[in-house]
Amino acid sequence: MPSVIFKKGLELKHAVAGILAENYQSPLVEQIKADGFRYRAGRLTIHLASEFGFCYGVDRAVDYAYQTRKRFPDRRVILAGEIIHNPHVNEKLRALQIAFLGDPGYALGDLTPQDVVIIPAFGLPTATLQALDQRGCTLVDTTCGSVLNVWKNVKRYAQSGFTAVIHGKAWHEETQATASQALQSPGGRFFVVLNREEAGVACDYIRHGGEAAALLDRFRHAVSPGFDPDRDFARIGLANQTTMLMSESMAIGEMFRAAMRDRYGDEELEDRFRAFDTICSATQDRQDAVAELLGKQPLDLALVVGGYNSSNTCNLARLCAAQVPTYHIAGPECLESVDAIRYRPVGSKQEITGRAWLPATGPLAVGLTSGASTPDSLVGATIERLAAFCRTAPDA
């Protein structure tokens, strides 16, 4: 029997509003917004970005998860992966007795029509969706609208005989789901590039050709099955993971446009190259707000709050680190003391402990932002902890 699918909530928004506010909102953050996104406490001034934290898609996904638990109190509820990339949020969902696909006893083959499965905001690969449908599970779809917009363009590329070149992280759930959309049409192909360097390798091949085997070996985890660069680079369409750095996505798009022009000439460009702006507006708003924050006033340091595996949070940290000492922290607990901070440096995959991170004396200006999967409650707790450190400093 085909699955029952809920795509617009479960009509319990008001029933879960109280617990959502308790778990994820912050009166302090609301007050700071009302005060012009500035917070002062003694020698400390915090400048909060004008756009930060939960975006609409994340807020909706978390809301739907709580509604699901409320609607089906006596059934197993399973998340088909992290609903968003924030460990605090996922831990709270586990506390509601929501399991995760892959937990013991919750493999795909263990599911039954009595199980309720939540599709995360990143979406799922089409093969996984088909398997869930075959199991007859009740599905609650929280896939973000911005992701669906990318899928629509990738499907159009495939239907028109264009290879989808995706700027994204080949291992990321969203990019894997997006890439799978290209395979829904006969002959559909995809090719994923992480950054300008990888785009440059592909563009060199487009211009000059080369050893196909070497190219395929380098991108072996980032291309569709049976990919043939001599055939499949003849027509390409650009797309991207919605949380990538917009300036980089645009630069990569121009790199491929130039390569196709060089290879085929201006007269054939329209028939061989397509591109659409598929960066999420919330991602762009948060990146723009960081640029504005950095340009307004001198800062001694910046704090970026959010999950280490959150792409959009990592990109906010990249933007900050280009201009000011920056600490990407998972949450307020990472501020261990006035001398010690646990953070992940930009470009690193490991959390480290920094020392003497907080200037001990004098006025202190801190810029603060958070990723689209970070609740205001964590931002508020981070501000309170930082303010407490400054109050105990020698000249506070």
C-alpha positions in Angstrom: 0.0 0.0 0.0 1.4 3.4 -0.9 2.6 5.7 1.9 0.5 8.4 3.4 2.4 11.6 3.1 2.0 14.8 5.1 3.6 17.8 3.4 1.9 20.8 5.1 2.1 20.0 8.8 -0.3 17.9 10.9 -2.7 20.7 12.0 -1.1 20.8 15.5 0.9 24.0 15.2 -0.7 25.7 18.2 -0.5 22.6 20.3 3.3 22.5 20.1 4.0 26.3 20.0 4.6 26.4 23.8 7.3 23.7 23.9 9.0 25.1 20.8 9.2 28.6 22.4 10.5 27.1 25.6 13.2 25.0 23.8 14.4 27.3 21.1 13.5 31.0 21.7 15.3 33.5 23.9 13.9 36.6 25.6 17.4 38.1 25.7 17.8 37.8 22.0 14.4 39.4 21.4 15.4 42.3 23.6 18.8 42.7 21.7 16.9 42.8 18.4 14.6 45.5 19.8 17.7 47.5 20.9 19.2 47.7 17.4 21.0 44.3 17.5 23.5 45.7 20.1 24.1 44.5 23.7 26.2 46.2 26.2 27.4 44.9 29.6 30.3 46.8 31.2 33.3 46.7 28.9 31.6 44.3 26.5 29.7 45.3 23.4 28.2 42.6 21.3 27.1 43.5 17.8 24.6 40.9 16.6 24.1 40.3 12.8 20.8 41.6 11.5 20.0 38.2 10.1 21.0 35.0 11.9 19.7 31.8 13.4 16.7 29.6 12.3 15.5 30.2 8.8 11.9 29.6 7.7 12.7 26.1 6.4 14.5 25.0 9.5 11.8 26.4 11.8 9.2 24.6 9.7 11.1 21.3 9.8 11.5 21.4 13.6 7.8 22.4 14.0 6.7 19.5 11.9 8.8 17.0 13.9 7.2 18.2 17.2 3.7 18.0 15.5 4.5 14.5 14.4 5.3 13.3 17.9 2.1 14.9 19.2 0.0 13.4 16.4 1.3 9.9 16.8 2.1 9.4 20.5 1.8 5.6 20.4 3.7 4.9 17.1 7.4 4.7 16.4 8.6 8.0 14.9 11.9 7.9 13.0 14.0 10.7 11.5 15.5 9.6 8.2 18.8 11.4 9.1 19.5 14.6 11.1 16.6 16.9 10.6 19.1 19.8 10.5 22.8 20.1 11.3 22.6 21.1 14.9 23.4 18.6 17.7 21.4 20.4 20.4 18.2 20.3 18.3 18.7 16.6 17.4 19.3 15.7 21.0 16.0 17.4 22.0 14.2 15.3 19.3 15.8 12.1 20.7 14.4 13.2 24.1 11.0 13.1 22.6 11.6 9.5 21.8 12.1 10.2 18.1 14.7 7.7 16.7 17.1 8.1 13.8 17.3 5.8 10.8 20.3 3.6 11.4 19.8 3.4 15.2 19.7 -0.3 16.4 16.4 -1.8 15.3 15.7 1.1 12.9 17.4 0.1 9.7 15.4 0.6 6.5 14.6 -3.1 6.4 13.1 -3.0 9.9 10.4 -0.4 9.1 6.8 -1.3 8.8 3.6 0.4 7.7 3.0 1.3 11.4 6.1 3.5 11.5 6.1 7.2 10.9 9.2 8.6 9.1 10.2 12.3 9.0 12.0 13.4 5.9 14.6 16.0 6.9 14.9 19.5 5.6 17.7 18.5 3.3 15.4 16.0 1.5 16.3 12.4 0.7 17.8 10.6 -2.4 15.0 9.3 -4.6 16.1 5.6 -4.0 15.5 6.1 -0.2 12.1 7.7 -0.8 11.1 4.9 -3.1 12.2 2.3 -0.4 10.2 4.1 2.3 7.2 4.2 0.0 7.5 0.4 -0.6 7.6 -0.2 3.1 4.2 1.7 3.4 5.4 4.0 6.2 3.6 7.2 7.0 5.8 10.0 5.8 6.1 13.6 7.1 8.0 15.6 4.5 9.9 18.7 5.8 12.1 19.2 2.7 12.9 22.9 2.4 11.3 24.8 -0.5 14.6 26.2 -1.5 16.0 22.6 -2.0 12.9 21.7 -4.0 13.6 24.6 -6.3 17.1 23.3 -7.0 15.6 19.9 -7.7 13.2 21.4 -10.2 16.1 22.9 -12.2 18.2 19.7 -12.0 15.3 17.7 -13.4 14.9 20.2 -16.2 18.5 19.9 -17.1 18.3 16.1 -17.2 15.1 16.2 -19.3 16.8 18.5 -21.8 20.0 16.4 -22.0 22.2 18.6 -19.9 24.6 17.4 -17.2 23.9 19.0 -13.8 27.2 20.4 -12.5 26.5 21.0 -8.8 28.6 23.2 -6.5 28.4 21.4 -3.2 29.8 18.8 -0.9 29.4 15.4 -2.4 29.0 13.8 1.0 26.3 16.2 2.2 22.8 14.9 2.4 21.3 17.8 0.4 23.8 17.4 -2.5 23.2 13.6 -2.6 19.5 14.2 -2.7 19.9 16.8 -5.4 22.2 14.7 -7.5 19.7 11.8 -7.4 17.1 14.0 -9.1 19.3 14.1 -12.2 19.0 10.3 -12.5 15.2 10.3 -12.8 15.4 11.0 -16.5 17.0 8.5 -19.0 20.5 9.6 -19.6 20.6 12.0 -16.7 24.0 12.9 -15.4 25.6 14.9 -12.5 29.1 16.1 -11.6 29.8 17.7 -8.2 32.6 20.2 -7.5 33.5 21.4 -4.0 35.4 24.6 -4.7 37.1 26.7 -7.3 40.1 24.3 -7.5 37.9 21.4 -8.4 35.9 23.6 -10.8 39.2 24.6 -12.4 40.2 20.9 -13.1 36.8 20.3 -14.8 37.1 23.5 -16.8 40.5 22.6 -18.0 39.1 19.3 -19.3 36.3 21.1 -21.0 38.8 23.3 -22.8 41.5 20.9 -23.7 40.4 17.3 -23.0 42.8 15.0 -21.3 42.9 11.7 -19.5 39.3 10.7 -18.7 40.4 8.0 -16.3 42.4 10.4 -14.2 39.5 12.9 -14.0 37.1 10.1 -13.0 39.4 8.8 -10.4 39.7 12.2 -8.8 35.9 12.7 -8.8 35.0 9.0 -8.3 32.6 9.8 -5.4 31.1 12.9 -7.1 29.9 11.8 -10.5 26.9 9.8 -11.8 27.4 6.1 -12.7 28.9 5.7 -16.2 30.0 9.3 -16.4 31.9 10.1 -19.7 33.4 13.6 -19.6 33.9 13.7 -23.4 30.2 13.1 -23.8 28.7 14.5 -20.6 30.5 17.9 -20.5 29.1 18.8 -24.0 26.0 20.4 -22.4 26.0 21.5 -18.7 23.7 23.2 -16.3 24.8 24.8 -13.1 23.2 24.2 -9.7 24.4 24.3 -6.1 23.8 23.1 -2.6 21.7 25.9 -1.2 24.0 26.6 1.8 27.2 27.2 -0.1 29.0 30.6 -0.2 27.1 32.6 -2.8 30.2 34.5 -4.1 32.0 31.1 -4.7 28.9 29.6 -6.5 28.8 32.7 -8.7 32.5 32.5 -9.5 32.3 28.8 -10.3 29.4 29.5 -12.6 31.4 32.0 -14.5 34.4 29.6 -14.7 32.2 27.0 -16.4 30.6 29.6 -18.6 34.0 30.8 -19.8 35.2 27.3 -20.4 32.2 26.4 -22.5 32.6 29.6 -24.5 36.2 28.9 -25.1 35.4 25.3 -26.2 32.4 25.9 -28.3 32.3 29.7 -29.1 29.7 32.3 -28.3 27.3 31.1 -31.1 26.8 27.7 -29.3 26.9 28.9 -25.7 23.2 29.3 -25.3 22.6 25.7 -26.5 25.3 24.2 -24.3 25.3 26.2 -21.0 22.5 27.0 -18.5 22.6 28.5 -15.0 20.0 29.5 -12.4 20.5 31.3 -9.1 19.7 28.5 -6.6 21.3 29.9 -3.4 18.7 29.9 -0.6 17.5 33.5 0.2 18.0 32.9 3.9 21.5 31.7 3.3 22.2 34.8 1.3 20.6 37.1 3.9 22.8 35.7 6.6 25.9 36.1 4.5 25.0 39.7 3.6 24.3 40.5 7.2 27.8 39.3 8.2 29.3 41.4 5.5 27.4 44.4 6.8 28.4 43.6 10.4 32.1 43.4 9.5 31.9 46.7 7.6 30.1 48.8 10.3 32.6 49.0 13.1 36.0 47.6 14.3 35.6 44.2 16.1 38.1 42.5 18.4 36.8 39.1 17.5 33.8 37.2 16.1 31.8 34.3 17.4 29.9 32.1 15.0 27.5 29.7 16.8 26.3 26.5 15.1 26.9 22.8 14.3 30.3 22.0 12.9 28.7 19.9 10.1 26.5 22.8 9.1 27.5 24.1 5.7 25.9 27.5 6.0 27.4 28.1 9.5 30.9 27.1 8.3 30.6 29.6 5.4 29.6 32.4 7.9 32.8 31.6 9.8 34.8 31.8 6.6 33.5 35.3 5.9 34.3 36.5 9.4 37.7 34.9 9.5 38.8 36.8 6.5 38.7 40.0 8.5 38.8 39.4 12.2 39.9 36.6 14.7 37.0 34.2 14.5 35.8 31.3 16.7 33.2 28.8 15.3 31.7 27.2 18.4 29.0 24.5 18.6 27.3 26.1 21.5 27.7 28.1 24.7 29.4 25.2 26.5 32.4 25.8 24.2 33.2 29.0 26.1 35.0 27.2 28.9 36.6 30.1 30.7 38.2 33.5 30.1 41.3 31.6 29.1 39.9 28.6 27.2 37.6 28.2 24.2 36.7 25.1 22.2 36.2 25.8 18.6 36.7 24.6 15.1 39.1 26.7 13.0 38.0 27.6 9.5 39.0 24.9 7.1 39.7 22.3 9.8 37.7 19.2 10.6 38.8 19.0 14.3 37.7 21.0 17.3 40.6 22.4 19.2 41.0 24.4 22.5 42.3 27.9 22.1 44.0 29.8 24.9 44.1 33.5 25.8 41.2 34.1 23.4 39.5 36.8 25.3 41.3 40.1 25.8 41.6 40.6 29.6 41.3 44.3 29.8 39.9 47.3 28.0 36.7 47.7 25.9 35.7 44.6 24.0 33.7 44.6 20.7 32.4 41.2 19.6 30.6 40.4 16.4 28.1 37.5 16.8 26.1 35.5 14.3 24.7 31.9 14.0 23.8 29.5 11.3 20.4 28.8 9.9 20.1 25.7 12.0 21.0 27.3 15.3 18.1 28.2 17.7 18.0 31.6 19.4 18.2 29.8 22.8 21.8 28.9 22.1 22.7 32.4 21.0 21.2 33.9 24.1 23.0 31.4 26.3 26.3 32.3 24.5 25.8 36.0 25.1 25.0 35.4 28.8 28.1 33.3 29.3 30.4 35.8 27.5 28.9 38.7 29.5 29.6 36.7 32.7 33.3 36.2 31.7 33.7 40.0 31.1 32.2 40.8 34.5 34.8 38.6 36.2 37.7 40.1 34.2 40.3 42.1 36.2 39.0 45.5 35.3 35.3 44.6 34.9 
